[in-house]
């Protein structure tokens, strides 16, 4: 029982340091050169970002995956409707060195 508790505590603490942000989507950029998809939110500051996320944009980690395609679709829906979006990061910057990878999105 104790090892399970320790694992759960580690997982929860990792998410606690991930970035989060809520607001309307201000821009969505898709590059032809490498398929990189990133976006910005209309709000002054992100909270809890990892030290690698020095810029204010968010990155879709794998735009070719099913999850990446769903995230892109949700971004476009948020942009087109003007509804707020909540973004929570993965606490990593693997897709690009200064933008946090998206863990999940919520259309509010």
ChimeraX attribute file (.defattr): number of C-alpha atoms within 10 A of each C-alpha:
attribute: neighborCount
match mode: 1-to-1
recipient: residues
	/A:1	5
	/A:2	7
	/A:3	8
	/A:4	9
	/A:5	10
	/A:6	11
	/A:7	11
	/A:8	11
	/A:9	11
	/A:10	12
	/A:11	11
	/A:12	11
	/A:13	11
	/A:14	11
	/A:15	16
	/A:16	15
	/A:17	16
	/A:18	22
	/A:19	24
	/A:20	24
	/A:21	23
	/A:22	20
	/A:23	19
	/A:24	21
	/A:25	23
	/A:26	13
	/A:27	14
	/A:28	16
	/A:29	13
	/A:30	13
	/A:31	9
	/A:32	8
	/A:33	6
	/A:34	7
	/A:35	13
	/A:36	17
	/A:37	19
	/A:38	24
	/A:39	18
	/A:40	18
	/A:41	23
	/A:42	14
	/A:43	13
	/A:44	8
	/A:45	12
	/A:46	17
	/A:47	12
	/A:48	17
	/A:49	24
	/A:50	18
	/A:51	15
	/A:52	15
	/A:53	22
	/A:54	13
	/A:55	13
	/A:56	17
	/A:57	18
	/A:58	27
	/A:59	24
	/A:60	27
	/A:61	23
	/A:62	18
	/A:63	18
	/A:64	11
	/A:65	11
	/A:66	10
	/A:67	15
	/A:68	17
	/A:69	14
	/A:70	13
	/A:71	21
	/A:72	20
	/A:73	12
	/A:74	16
	/A:75	22
	/A:76	15
	/A:77	15
	/A:78	20
	/A:79	18
	/A:80	10
	/A:81	11
	/A:82	13
	/A:83	13
	/A:84	17
	/A:85	22
	/A:86	16
	/A:87	19
	/A:88	24
	/A:89	26
	/A:90	21
	/A:91	24
	/A:92	22
	/A:93	21
	/A:94	16
	/A:95	18
	/A:96	17
	/A:97	13
	/A:98	19
	/A:99	26
	/A:100	32
	/A:101	26
	/A:102	25
	/A:103	20
	/A:104	14
	/A:105	19
	/A:106	14
	/A:107	15
	/A:108	11
